[in-house]
């Protein structure tokens, strides 16, 4: 075989990641809240952008020329001609924009943190100024669950006070609301609550003091034998123990941990049809500032200034186009989800079908990555509640008919079986397998145990009541 060098020319196609395409991809995977934050940043960085206060649709006019070109090509808009056409269409009248008066229902009161709640009680406590300073030291070392992360000895050394005084101040804080706050471990937390609630059961106190670890390991019969009580009496003690709060600070959320879910898509049922609305009310509607329109029409003599203004106008056009493209893509993906999962919208989780990104991508004629970005960190408000859009994509379990049942549907059935069981004879994992097989769902005991753990259902030994 003879080898040689040569030059040949060939034509190929490949996708170029232009800045505009990167912007479109970036905006597509934004949630509604993230999109609002990004738009606010662009309003600061790009002077030609402004919020449209009237119900106009500048985006359609603005991207009309751009739609004639491919998404990965650069805009080449004749802005002077565009502004002239816009003025002739809408009239050359000046619009005076006025902001609405603020509505007080848009302001959310800050939820007090655990530290705020304790500091308020400390201010009312009968302690002198120096002792309140030590109390502030203790409160500052209490974590979000209500547990003290330092010892009274450490507080005494840091605050230069006697150890007995530090212990006395700590006892005062441990008497604050919520009951059990300021404890150094779980045993002390439960004992504080036992004393404050003035519970009459002395055996409960003994259980808290000496047998918590054994109960955590499920050794109920062993503890009952040590205490010399029946299983029924032991069950009563456990019921009283469950009334105590192991994490007294959990009802107080940290100030930086407050999260709000704004649905990106709303699905409503109207006349037996499901209507899809993309939530764009939270994001401001963008347009081009009228001042810069006039500046561009007046043909700036400064070429550098004109070039800068044109680049800002192109950037604004791509931003508005990308936002509209995100809205359209999100609508198409949501429409496909509703069409495939109609059984869920009619009957609930048990009718959820197995679905993957490939199914939706093929239905829409797009790449799977586009569907993934369109559903990432986004929520859908449905007649059945608010769900993350990724919730509708789940694997399936094959049934006897050769069809598949969604994993979420199987978990729902397992939960219903546990809710309807006899507490004295809870349903075992093997029994769940048999009941699922009776419904035509082929599944192993190991898989049942896995799904049960994922939805937070304890094993049979911990669910049994005596």
Secondary structure as the mmCIF struct_conf table of DSSP 4:
data_model
#
loop_
_struct_conf.conf_type_id
_struct_conf.id
_struct_conf.beg_label_comp_id
_struct_conf.beg_label_asym_id
_struct_conf.beg_label_seq_id
_struct_conf.end_label_comp_id
_struct_conf.end_label_asym_id
_struct_conf.end_label_seq_id
HELX_RH_AL_P HELX_RH_AL_P1 UNK A 19 UNK A 28
TURN_TY1_P TURN_TY1_P1 UNK A 29 UNK A 29
HELX_RH_AL_P HELX_RH_AL_P2 UNK A 32 UNK A 45
TURN_TY1_P TURN_TY1_P2 UNK A 47 UNK A 48
STRN STRN1 UNK A 49 UNK A 51
BEND BEND1 UNK A 54 UNK A 55
HELX_RH_AL_P HELX_RH_AL_P3 UNK A 58 UNK A 62
TURN_TY1_P TURN_TY1_P3 UNK A 63 UNK A 65
HELX_RH_3T_P HELX_RH_3T_P1 UNK A 66 UNK A 68
BEND BEND2 UNK A 69 UNK A 69
TURN_TY1_P TURN_TY1_P4 UNK A 71 UNK A 72
BEND BEND3 UNK A 73 UNK A 73
HELX_LH_PP_P HELX_LH_PP_P1 UNK A 74 UNK A 75
HELX_RH_AL_P HELX_RH_AL_P4 UNK A 79 UNK A 90
BEND BEND4 UNK A 92 UNK A 92
HELX_LH_PP_P HELX_LH_PP_P2 UNK A 93 UNK A 95
HELX_LH_PP_P HELX_LH_PP_P3 UNK A 99 UNK A 103
HELX_RH_3T_P HELX_RH_3T_P2 UNK A 104 UNK A 106
HELX_LH_PP_P HELX_LH_PP_P4 UNK A 109 UNK A 113
HELX_RH_AL_P HELX_RH_AL_P5 UNK A 114 UNK A 124
BEND BEND5 UNK A 125 UNK A 126
HELX_RH_AL_P HELX_RH_AL_P6 UNK A 129 UNK A 140
TURN_TY1_P TURN_TY1_P5 UNK A 141 UNK A 141
STRN STRN2 UNK A 142 UNK A 142
TURN_TY1_P TURN_TY1_P6 UNK A 144 UNK A 145
BEND BEND6 UNK A 146 UNK A 146
STRN STRN3 UNK A 147 UNK A 148
BEND BEND7 UNK A 150 UNK A 150
HELX_RH_AL_P HELX_RH_AL_P7 UNK A 152 UNK A 159
TURN_TY1_P TURN_TY1_P7 UNK A 160 UNK A 160
HELX_RH_AL_P HELX_RH_AL_P8 UNK A 163 UNK A 174
TURN_TY1_P TURN_TY1_P8 UNK A 175 UNK A 175
BEND BEND8 UNK A 176 UNK A 178
TURN_TY1_P TURN_TY1_P9 UNK A 179 UNK A 182
STRN STRN4 UNK A 183 UNK A 183
BEND BEND9 UNK A 184 UNK A 185
HELX_RH_AL_P HELX_RH_AL_P9 UNK A 186 UNK A 197
TURN_TY1_P TURN_TY1_P10 UNK A 198 UNK A 198
HELX_RH_AL_P HELX_RH_AL_P10 UNK A 202 UNK A 210
HELX_RH_AL_P HELX_RH_AL_P11 UNK A 212 UNK A 216
TURN_TY1_P TURN_TY1_P11 UNK A 217 UNK A 218
HELX_RH_AL_P HELX_RH_AL_P12 UNK A 220 UNK A 227
TURN_TY1_P TURN_TY1_P12 UNK A 228 UNK A 228
HELX_RH_AL_P HELX_RH_AL_P13 UNK A 231 UNK A 241
TURN_TY1_P TURN_TY1_P13 UNK A 242 UNK A 243
BEND BEND10 UNK A 244 UNK A 244
BEND BEND11 UNK A 246 UNK A 246
TURN_TY1_P TURN_TY1_P14 UNK A 248 UNK A 251
BEND BEND12 UNK A 252 UNK A 252
HELX_RH_3T_P HELX_RH_3T_P3 UNK A 255 UNK A 257
BEND BEND13 UNK A 264 UNK A 264
STRN STRN5 UNK A 265 UNK A 270
TURN_TY1_P TURN_TY1_P15 UNK A 271 UNK A 272
STRN STRN6 UNK A 273 UNK A 278
BEND BEND14 UNK A 281 UNK A 283
HELX_LH_PP_P HELX_LH_PP_P5 UNK A 284 UNK A 285
STRN STRN7 UNK A 286 UNK A 288
HELX_RH_AL_P HELX_RH_AL_P14 UNK A 290 UNK A 297
TURN_TY1_P TURN_TY1_P16 UNK A 298 UNK A 298
BEND BEND15 UNK A 301 UNK A 301
HELX_RH_AL_P HELX_RH_AL_P15 UNK A 303 UNK A 340
TURN_TY1_P TURN_TY1_P17 UNK A 341 UNK A 341
HELX_RH_AL_P HELX_RH_AL_P16 UNK A 342 UNK A 347
HELX_RH_3T_P HELX_RH_3T_P4 UNK A 349 UNK A 351
HELX_LH_PP_P HELX_LH_PP_P6 UNK A 352 UNK A 354
STRN STRN8 UNK A 355 UNK A 355
HELX_RH_AL_P HELX_RH_AL_P17 UNK A 357 UNK A 364
TURN_TY1_P TURN_TY1_P18 UNK A 365 UNK A 365
BEND BEND16 UNK A 366 UNK A 366
HELX_RH_AL_P HELX_RH_AL_P18 UNK A 368 UNK A 375
TURN_TY1_P TURN_TY1_P19 UNK A 376 UNK A 377
STRN STRN9 UNK A 379 UNK A 382
TURN_TY1_P TURN_TY1_P20 UNK A 383 UNK A 384
STRN STRN10 UNK A 385 UNK A 388
HELX_RH_3T_P HELX_RH_3T_P5 UNK A 389 UNK A 392
STRN STRN11 UNK A 394 UNK A 394
STRN STRN12 UNK A 396 UNK A 398
STRN STRN13 UNK A 399 UNK A 399
TURN_TY1_P TURN_TY1_P21 UNK A 400 UNK A 401
BEND BEND17 UNK A 402 UNK A 402
STRN STRN14 UNK A 404 UNK A 406
HELX_RH_AL_P HELX_RH_AL_P19 UNK A 407 UNK A 419
TURN_TY1_P TURN_TY1_P22 UNK A 420 UNK A 420
BEND BEND18 UNK A 421 UNK A 421
STRN STRN15 UNK A 422 UNK A 422
TURN_TY1_P TURN_TY1_P23 UNK A 423 UNK A 424
STRN STRN16 UNK A 425 UNK A 425
HELX_LH_PP_P HELX_LH_PP_P7 UNK A 426 UNK A 428
HELX_RH_AL_P HELX_RH_AL_P20 UNK A 429 UNK A 438
TURN_TY1_P TURN_TY1_P24 UNK A 439 UNK A 440
STRN STRN17 UNK A 441 UNK A 441
HELX_RH_AL_P HELX_RH_AL_P21 UNK A 445 UNK A 454
TURN_TY1_P TURN_TY1_P25 UNK A 455 UNK A 456
HELX_RH_AL_P HELX_RH_AL_P22 UNK A 460 UNK A 463
#
